[in-house]
């Protein structure tokens, strides 16, 4: 089962409260001094978790709907004989063992109203995987540069981003972070008037108050894992560790580990000039990289890493590992500038292995020229929390920087405030690090990354044509793969279900009978179809993709339901039902195209590795007047050629749509489609 991916479909399915954060509430709370505003991002009128208690529960789809949607997704991937077999297995499952499992799942869900039916199995799926988290799970999202060029100095930006990150932590923990809300009618709900009213509605029913004005609060249960959190390797199943009492930052530079407090004994942020001084001290340290860099170990197979971690503990490293695990987050300072977007992607997705702690909830990475990104471990949460954090940090660090390029670091004794961590390594640990390095280097050599920018149009043009931008981009991937390899293959697009309590993600299956018909017309039979016919096919694809997106966002996909039924069968010791042993099921979940979309004023690009050896990992963003796409592959596929085919496909689609004339008042072939189109 593919586990990707975050990046984000919260963006594709849910438009945020405010892309770059909420306004500060007027005034300060009683008891705070006049400089208290420095400690926080803002003071929300509505408490952060005000809606959490009354969030609707993630629905379990009807079994017959799940089977129908599953078969619809299989149809374009199978020939007639294969589909007949898969259809028989689906119907048999629906009326047999599947019905029993579904009823048990519903009964179990009723007994666990505090959470969602997918939450436990999804955590288990991530934490039980023995694969390395590097490439297999951890993605990255890079920041746009600071608009003020001089603020992109590494020390200046690292200081400002660190202060903004701690402000986010304090704002969230104080319950003052603006709740995450999806506004369908922002003129009514994204207002101070609405906030003043809704805060007095009891939290047990507050969601319904928001719903009355077409506002949909999102689940924020994952946010606490952003800070002081680490994935700990254990045999068979890892654990998530959080220690909210810790006040120190972990800094990695040249494979060396440093810690210093960024929150003082009173719970206030350490003076920015002191943080700046400590970071300058670390950047000035001429220590060479360790002969045996410990940071390679979290890139290992999880069982191997668990055994090595136990050896570390037995060898007298318990205290230093505790400092690593409990640190608020990991700041990675790289000693080189970025050459281009491909170099940026490699640096932020995996790096050289010595200057990241891949198990931390997130690593904030800054290169010599001030390029910045978040690299995050995926088991604890999805993109909703990470993107909100990234948006707020970008906004705060650029609009309210704690230091300027002219600021002087404080005259403090950083040599005593900053502790350089030292690890005791025996021969077995040194051998383990050497082996981990060899595996890491060999694996990274197999990964190829590339990116394109299509500049002949974007979201504005497509919306003018009443066509879904996301549907068009997904269609271009299908056309590209068909052009390159002559096949239609299983495709995964991530979609957030954060509109529900403890929602995670659902899968949009972009391949349909409509996309297959459309791609074959463009690629194999372009001369056989008129422009009008091609326009109609694109409209059909757009309409159906909009339907799939709405269903997924409302918890009405089929992937998570089938996954949970399979998980339940295994937990009850029931033999694997035939539907899961069907080769078509395995093929559908062998996601050759794993895709995720991301749009934010804070984000430059995002990326991740393929989920299967013969696949592509495709991160993309549809902007007002251009479309960006970054992709990855292993040797079984050619990512450069794939992206060239994507570009060619977008050109073909846009050329056809440029001739599309909209007139909804006159009857015509397009009218029924245009009236119902769902534009993301």
C-alpha positions in Angstrom: 0.0 0.0 0.0 1.4 3.4 -0.9 1.9 5.6 2.0 2.3 9.0 0.3 1.8 11.5 0.6 1.5 14.6 2.2 2.7 17.4 0.5 -0.1 18.6 0.0 -3.5 17.9 -0.8 -4.7 19.9 2.1 -3.8 22.7 -0.4 -5.6 21.1 -3.3 -8.8 20.3 -1.4 -8.9 22.8 1.4 -8.2 26.5 1.1 -6.8 27.9 4.3 -8.1 30.4 6.8 -5.4 32.9 5.6 -2.6 31.6 3.6 0.0 33.3 5.7 -1.6 33.3 9.1 -4.2 35.2 11.0 -4.3 38.8 12.1 -3.2 39.6 15.6 -6.0 40.2 17.9 -6.1 43.8 19.2 -4.7 44.4 22.6 -2.9 42.1 25.0 -4.1 39.8 27.7 -4.0 41.1 31.3 -0.9 40.4 33.2 1.5 40.6 30.3 4.0 43.4 29.9 4.1 45.8 27.0 6.8 43.8 25.2 4.9 40.5 25.5 3.9 40.7 21.8 7.4 39.8 21.0 6.9 36.3 22.5 3.9 35.4 20.3 2.9 35.4 16.6 -0.5 36.8 17.5 -3.3 36.6 20.0 -6.3 34.8 18.5 -9.7 35.9 19.8 -10.8 32.3 19.3 -8.9 29.7 21.4 -6.7 27.4 19.3 -8.6 24.2 20.1 -12.0 25.8 20.4 -13.5 23.6 17.6 -11.6 20.4 18.3 -14.2 18.8 20.6 -17.1 19.3 18.3 -15.4 18.3 15.0 -17.5 15.8 13.0 -16.2 12.3 13.0 -14.6 10.8 9.9 -17.4 8.8 8.2 -17.0 5.1 7.2 -18.3 4.9 3.7 -21.0 2.4 2.8 -19.4 -0.9 1.7 -21.3 -0.9 -1.6 -20.0 2.6 -2.4 -16.5 1.6 -1.6 -16.7 -1.5 -3.9 -18.3 0.6 -6.7 -15.5 3.3 -6.4 -12.8 0.6 -6.3 -14.1 -1.0 -9.5 -14.4 2.4 -11.2 -10.7 2.9 -10.4 -9.8 -0.5 -11.7 -11.7 -0.3 -15.0 -9.1 1.9 -16.9 -6.2 -0.3 -15.7 -7.6 -3.8 -16.7 -8.6 -5.5 -19.9 -12.1 -7.0 -20.0 -11.2 -10.5 -18.7 -9.2 -9.1 -15.8 -11.9 -6.6 -14.9 -14.6 -9.4 -14.9 -12.5 -11.4 -12.4 -11.9 -8.3 -10.2 -15.5 -7.4 -10.4 -16.6 -10.9 -9.2 -14.1 -10.7 -6.3 -15.4 -7.3 -5.4 -19.1 -8.3 -5.4 -18.2 -11.5 -3.5 -16.4 -9.4 -0.9 -19.2 -6.9 -0.7 -21.8 -9.6 0.1 -19.5 -12.0 2.1 -16.5 -11.5 4.4 -16.3 -7.8 3.5 -19.8 -7.3 5.0 -18.8 -9.0 8.2 -15.6 -7.0 8.5 -17.4 -3.7 7.7 -20.0 -4.3 10.4 -17.2 -5.0 12.9 -15.4 -1.9 11.8 -18.6 0.2 12.3 -19.1 -1.3 15.8 -15.5 -0.7 16.7 -15.8 2.9 15.5 -18.8 3.5 17.6 -16.9 2.4 20.7 -14.0 4.9 19.9 -15.8 8.2 19.4 -12.7 10.1 20.5 -10.9 9.4 17.3 -11.3 8.2 13.7 -11.4 4.7 12.3 -8.2 5.3 10.3 -6.0 7.0 12.9 -4.8 3.9 14.7 -4.2 1.7 11.6 -2.5 4.6 9.9 -0.1 5.2 12.8 0.6 1.5 12.8 1.3 1.4 9.1 4.0 4.1 9.4 5.5 3.0 12.7 5.6 -0.7 11.8 7.3 -0.2 8.4 11.0 -1.3 8.6 12.0 0.8 5.6 14.4 3.7 6.0 12.5 7.0 6.6 14.8 8.7 4.1 13.3 8.7 0.6 10.6 6.2 1.6 8.6 8.6 3.8 10.2 12.0 4.6 9.4 14.8 2.2 10.6 18.4 2.1 9.1 21.8 1.4 11.4 24.7 0.7 10.8 28.3 1.6 10.7 31.2 -0.8 13.6 33.6 -0.2 13.1 36.5 2.1 11.8 39.4 -0.1 14.5 41.6 1.4 17.7 40.1 -0.2 20.0 41.2 2.6 18.0 39.2 5.1 18.9 35.9 3.3 22.3 35.9 5.0 22.5 32.5 6.7 23.1 33.8 10.2 20.4 36.4 10.0 17.8 34.2 8.5 18.6 31.3 10.8 18.1 33.5 13.8 14.9 35.0 12.5 13.4 31.7 11.6 14.4 30.2 14.9 12.7 33.0 16.9 9.6 32.8 14.7 9.4 29.0 15.2 9.6 29.4 19.0 6.9 32.2 18.8 4.8 29.6 17.0 5.4 27.1 19.7 4.5 29.5 22.5 1.4 30.8 20.6 0.2 27.3 20.1 0.8 26.1 23.6 -0.8 29.2 25.1 -4.0 28.4 23.1 -3.6 31.7 21.2 -2.9 30.4 17.7 -5.7 31.1 15.3 -7.7 27.9 14.7 -7.3 26.4 11.2 -10.5 26.9 9.3 -11.6 26.3 5.7 -13.8 29.2 4.7 -16.3 28.7 1.9 -17.7 32.2 2.4 -14.8 34.2 3.8 -16.7 37.5 3.6 -19.0 36.2 6.4 -16.8 33.9 8.4 -13.2 35.1 8.0 -13.9 38.3 9.9 -13.3 39.7 13.4 -17.1 39.9 13.9 -17.4 36.2 13.4 -14.5 35.5 15.7 -16.0 37.7 18.5 -19.2 35.8 18.3 -18.0 32.2 17.9 -15.6 32.4 20.8 -18.7 32.6 23.1 -20.2 29.4 21.6 -19.4 26.4 23.8 -16.6 24.2 22.4 -19.0 21.2 22.5 -21.1 22.8 19.7 -18.8 25.5 18.2 -18.3 23.5 15.0 -22.0 23.9 14.3 -21.8 27.6 14.7 -19.0 27.8 12.1 -20.9 25.5 9.8 -23.9 27.8 9.9 -21.8 30.4 8.0 -20.1 27.9 5.7 -16.8 27.7 7.7 -15.2 24.4 8.3 -12.7 24.1 11.2 -9.9 21.6 10.6 -8.4 19.0 13.0 -5.4 20.3 14.9 -4.7 17.2 16.9 -1.3 16.6 15.2 0.1 20.1 16.0 1.6 19.2 19.4 4.0 16.7 17.7 5.7 19.5 15.8 7.9 20.3 18.7 10.1 18.4 21.2 9.3 15.2 19.2 11.2 12.3 17.7 10.5 9.0 16.1 12.3 6.4 18.2 13.5 3.2 16.5 12.2 0.0 18.2 12.2 -3.6 17.0 9.1 -4.4 15.0 7.3 -1.0 15.7 8.7 2.4 16.4 7.4 4.8 19.0 6.8 8.6 19.0 8.4 10.5 21.8 7.5 14.0 23.0 9.0 15.9 25.9 7.4 19.4 26.2 9.5 20.4 29.1 12.8 20.6 27.1 13.9 24.2 26.3 16.8 23.6 24.0 17.4 23.7 20.3 19.5 21.0 18.5 21.8 22.4 15.8 23.7 20.3 13.3 26.7 21.7 11.4 29.2 19.6 9.5 28.0 16.5 11.2 28.6 18.0 14.7 25.8 18.2 17.3 25.2 21.3 19.4 22.5 22.3 21.9 21.6 25.5 23.7 18.5 26.8 25.4 16.1 29.1 23.3 13.6 29.3 26.1 14.6 30.7 29.5 13.6 29.5 33.0 10.6 31.8 33.0 9.3 30.3 29.7 10.3 33.4 27.6 12.2 33.3 24.4 15.9 33.9 24.9 17.0 37.3 23.5 17.4 37.1 19.7 20.8 38.7 20.0 21.9 35.9 22.2 20.5 33.2 19.9 22.3 35.0 17.1 25.5 35.0 19.1 25.2 31.2 19.8 24.5 30.5 16.1 27.5 32.6 15.1 29.7 30.7 17.5 28.5 27.4 15.9 29.1 28.7 12.4 32.6 29.8 13.5 33.6 26.4 14.9 36.3 24.9 12.7 35.9 21.4 14.0 36.1 18.8 11.2 33.3 16.4 10.5 33.4 13.4 12.8 35.2 10.4 11.5 32.0 8.4 12.2 29.0 10.7 11.8 26.2 9.5 14.0 23.6 11.1 11.7 23.8 8.3 9.2 22.1 5.9 11.7 18.5 7.2 11.4 18.8 6.5 7.6 19.1 2.8 8.3 16.5 0.1 8.2 14.5 0.6 11.3 15.3 -2.7 13.0 19.0 -2.2 12.3 18.8 1.3 13.7 16.9 0.0 16.8 19.7 -2.4 17.6 22.4 0.2 17.1 20.5 2.7 19.2 20.4 0.1 22.0 24.2 -0.3 21.7 24.5 3.5 21.9 22.5 3.5 25.1 24.5 0.7 26.6 27.7 2.5 25.7 27.0 5.5 27.9 25.1 7.8 25.4 21.8 8.0 27.2 22.1 11.6 28.3 23.2 12.9 24.8 20.5 11.0 23.0 17.9 12.4 25.4 19.1 15.9 24.4 18.7 15.0 20.7 15.3 13.4 21.1 13.8 16.1 23.4 15.1 19.1 21.5 12.4 21.6 20.3 13.5 21.0 16.8 16.6 20.4 14.7 18.3 23.3 12.9 20.7 22.2 10.2 23.3 24.7 9.0 24.9 23.7 5.7 28.3 25.1 4.6 27.5 25.5 0.9 25.3 27.6 -1.4 22.6 26.2 -3.7 23.4 25.9 -7.4 20.0 25.3 -8.9 16.6 23.8 -8.2 17.8 20.2 -8.7 20.6 20.8 -6.2 18.1 22.4 -3.8 15.9 19.3 -4.1 18.7 16.8 -3.4 19.9 18.9 -0.5 16.5 19.3 1.2 15.2 15.8 0.4 18.2 13.8 1.7 21.5 15.9 1.9 24.8 14.1 2.4 23.6 12.1 5.4 25.8 13.7 8.1 23.9 17.0 8.8 20.3 15.9 9.4 18.5 14.0 12.2 15.9 12.3 10.0 13.9 11.0 13.0 13.1 14.5 14.4 9.6 15.7 13.8 11.2 18.3 11.4 14.5 19.6 10.4 14.8 23.3 9.5 17.6 23.5 7.0 19.5 26.6 6.0 22.3 26.6 3.4 25.2 29.1 3.2 23.2 31.4 0.9 20.1 31.4 3.1 18.0 28.9 1.2 15.7 27.3 3.7 13.4 24.2 3.8 11.6 22.0 6.2 12.3 18.3 6.0 9.9 16.3 8.1 9.3 12.8 9.4 5.9 11.7 8.3 4.5 9.2 10.8 3.3 11.8 13.4 1.3 13.9 11.0 0.5 15.2 7.5 1.0 18.4 5.7 -1.7 20.4 7.3 0.3 21.1 10.5 3.6 21.5 8.7 2.3 23.9 6.1 0.6 26.1 8.7 3.9 26.2 10.6 5.8 27.0 7.5 3.4 29.7 6.5 3.5 31.4 9.9 7.3 31.2 10.2 7.7 32.7 6.8 5.3 35.5 7.5 6.7 36.3 10.9 10.4 36.1 10.0 10.0 38.3 6.9 7.4 40.8 8.3 8.6 41.0 11.9 12.2 39.9 11.9 13.9 39.6 15.3 17.3 40.7 14.0 18.5 42.7 11.0 21.6 42.2 8.9 23.1 45.1 10.9 22.3 43.6 14.3 25.2 42.8 16.5 25.2 39.5 18.4 25.1 39.8 22.1 28.3 39.9 24.0 27.7 36.6 25.8 29.9 33.6 26.5 28.6 31.2 23.9 31.3 28.7 24.7 29.5 28.0 28.0 25.9 28.4 26.8 26.4 26.1 23.8 27.1 22.5 24.5 28.8 20.4 21.8 27.5 16.8 22.1 30.0 14.0 22.2 29.1 10.4 21.5 30.9 7.4 22.9 31.4 4.9 20.0 32.8 1.4 20.3 33.9 -0.8 17.4 30.5 -2.2 16.8 28.9 1.3 16.6 31.7 2.5 14.3 31.1 -0.5 12.0 27.3 0.2 12.1 27.9 3.8 11.1 30.3 2.8 8.3 27.7 0.3 6.9 24.9 2.9 7.2 27.0 5.4 5.2 27.7 2.9 2.5 24.0 2.1 2.1 23.0 5.7 2.2 25.6 6.7 -0.4 24.6 3.8 -2.7 20.9 4.6 -2.4 21.3 8.3 -3.1 23.3 7.6 -6.2 20.3 5.8 -7.7 17.9 8.8 -7.2 17.4 11.3 -10.0 15.5 14.6 -9.5 14.4 17.2 -12.1 11.9 20.0 -12.3 10.1 22.1 -14.9 8.2 25.3 -15.1 5.4 25.6 -17.6 5.0 29.3 -18.2 2.3 29.4 -20.9 -0.6 29.6 -18.4 -1.8 28.5 -15.0 -4.7 28.7 -12.7 -6.2 32.0 -14.0 -6.5 30.8 -17.6 -7.9 27.4 -16.6 -10.5 28.9 -14.3 -11.6 31.3 -17.0 -12.2 28.2 -19.1 -14.2 26.6 -16.2 -11.7 23.8 -16.1 -10.1 22.4 -12.9 -6.4 23.3 -12.7 -5.7 20.2 -10.7 -7.5 18.0 -13.2 -5.5 19.4 -16.1 -2.2 18.9 -14.3 -3.1 15.3 -13.4 -4.2 14.8 -17.0 -0.8 15.9 -18.2 0.8 13.3 -16.1 -1.3 10.6 -17.6 -0.6 11.8 -21.1 3.1 12.1 -20.4 3.3 8.5 -19.1 1.3 7.2 -22.0 3.5 9.1 -24.5 6.7 7.9 -22.8 5.8 4.3 -21.9 2.6 3.5 -23.8 0.7 2.6 -20.6 -2.0 3.8 -18.3 -0.8 3.1 -14.7 -1.9 3.3 -11.1 -1.8 6.9 -9.8 -2.1 8.3 -6.3 -3.0 11.8 -5.3 -3.1 12.7 -1.7 -6.1 14.5 -0.2 -6.5 15.7 3.4 -9.4 14.6 5.5 -8.5 17.2 8.2 -12.1 18.4 8.1 -12.8 15.5 10.5 -11.6 14.6 14.0 -8.3 12.8 13.7 -8.6 12.7 9.9 -5.4 11.8 8.0 -5.5 11.5 4.3 -7.6 9.9 1.6 -6.6 8.9 -2.0 -7.8 10.6 -5.1 -7.5 8.1 -8.0 -6.9 10.4 -11.0 -7.0 7.6 -13.6 -10.5 7.1 -14.9 -12.2 5.9 -18.0 -12.4 9.6 -18.9 -8.7 10.3 -18.6 -7.8 7.1 -20.5 -10.1 8.1 -23.4 -8.7 11.7 -23.4 -5.0 10.7 -23.2 -5.4 8.2 -25.9 -7.1 10.7 -28.1 -4.3 13.3 -27.6 -1.4 10.8 -27.8 -2.5 8.1 -30.1 -5.2 9.6 -32.3 -4.7 13.4 -32.4 -5.8 13.7 -36.0 -9.0 11.7 -35.5 -10.6 14.2 -33.2 -11.8 17.7 -33.7 -10.8 20.5 -31.3 -14.4 20.5 -30.0 -14.2 16.8 -29.2 -10.9 17.2 -27.4 -12.4 20.1 -25.4 -15.3 18.0 -24.4 -13.0 15.2 -23.2 -11.1 17.6 -21.1 -14.3 18.9 -19.6 -15.4 15.4 -18.8 -12.1 14.7 -17.1 -12.4 17.9 -15.1 -15.9 17.2 -14.0 -15.1 13.7 -12.8 -11.9 14.7 -11.1 -13.8 17.4 -9.2 -16.3 14.7 -8.1 -13.4 12.4 -6.9 -11.8 15.3 -5.0 -15.0 16.3 -3.2 -15.6 12.6 -2.3 -12.1 12.1 -1.0 -12.1 15.4 1.1 -15.4 14.3 2.6 -14.0 10.9 3.6 -15.8 9.1 0.7 -12.9 7.6 -1.1 -12.3 3.8 -1.1 -8.6 3.3 -0.3 -8.7 4.0 3.5 -11.8 2.0 4.0 -10.4 -1.1 2.2 -7.1 -0.6 4.1 -8.9 -0.5 7.4 -10.9 -3.7 6.6 -7.7 -5.5 5.7 -6.0 -4.3 8.9 -9.0 -5.4 10.9 -9.0 -8.9 9.3 -5.3 -9.3 10.1 -5.8 -8.1 13.7 -8.6 -10.7 14.2 -6.5 -13.5 12.7 -8.8 -13.8 9.7 -7.2 -15.2 6.5 -6.7 -12.5 3.9 -9.9 -12.1 1.8 -9.6 -12.9 -1.9 -10.1 -9.3 -3.0 -6.7 -8.5 -1.4 -5.0 -11.4 -3.1 -6.2 -10.3 -6.5 -3.3 -9.2 -8.7 -5.4 -6.2 -9.7 -5.5 -5.0 -6.1 -1.7 -5.3 -5.8 -1.3 -3.4 -9.2 -3.6 -0.6 -8.1 -1.6 -0.1 -4.9 1.7 -0.3 -6.8 1.5 3.5 -7.4 3.8 4.2 -10.3 2.7 7.8 -10.3 2.7 9.1 -6.7 1.6 12.8 -6.8 0.9 15.6 -4.4 0.2 19.3 -4.9 1.4 22.3 -2.9 0.5 25.9 -3.2 1.5 28.6 -0.7 3.1 32.1 -0.8 5.7 30.8 1.6 6.7 27.7 -0.4 9.1 27.6 -3.3 8.8 23.9 -4.1 8.3 20.5 -2.4 9.4 17.0 -3.3 9.7 13.4 -2.3 11.0 10.1 -3.7 9.0 7.5 -5.7 7.1 5.0 -3.5 8.0 2.1 -5.8 11.3 1.3 -7.6 9.7 1.7 -11.1 7.7 4.8 -10.2 7.9 8.6 -10.2 7.4 10.9 -7.2 5.7 14.0 -8.5 5.2 17.2 -6.5 3.5 20.1 -8.3 1.9 23.5 -7.8 -0.5 25.3 -10.1 0.1 29.1 -9.8 -1.8 32.0 -11.3 0.1 32.1 -14.6 2.4 29.0 -14.5 2.7 25.4 -13.4 5.7 24.0 -11.5 6.5 20.4 -11.2 9.4 18.5 -9.5 9.8 14.8 -10.0 12.0 12.0 -8.9 12.8 8.5 -10.2 15.1 5.5 -9.7 17.0 3.9 -12.7 13.9 2.0 -13.9 12.4 5.3 -15.1 13.7 8.4 -16.9 12.5 11.4 -15.0 14.0 14.0 -17.4 12.1 12.5 -20.4 8.9 12.2 -18.2 9.0 15.9 -17.4 9.6 16.8 -21.0 6.5 14.8 -21.9 4.6 16.6 -19.1 5.5 19.9 -20.6 4.5 18.8 -24.1 1.2 17.5 -22.7 0.4 20.8 -21.0 1.2 22.6 -24.2 -1.2 20.4 -26.1 -4.0 20.8 -23.5 -3.6 24.6 -23.3 -3.5 24.9 -27.1 -6.9 23.1 -27.3 -8.4 25.1 -24.5 -7.3 28.4 -26.0 -9.9 27.8 -28.7 -12.6 27.2 -26.2 -15.3 29.8 -26.3 -17.6 30.0 -23.3 -21.2 30.9 -23.8 -23.4 29.4 -21.1 -26.6 31.0 -22.4 -26.5 29.1 -25.7 -27.1 25.4 -25.9 -24.2 23.3 -27.0 -22.1 20.2 -26.3 -20.2 21.8 -23.4 -23.1 23.4 -21.5 -24.1 20.5 -19.3 -20.5 20.0 -18.2 -19.8 23.7 -17.5 -22.8 24.1 -15.3 -21.7 21.3 -13.0 -17.9 21.7 -13.1 -16.2 21.7 -9.7 -13.2 23.9 -10.0 -10.6 23.4 -7.3 
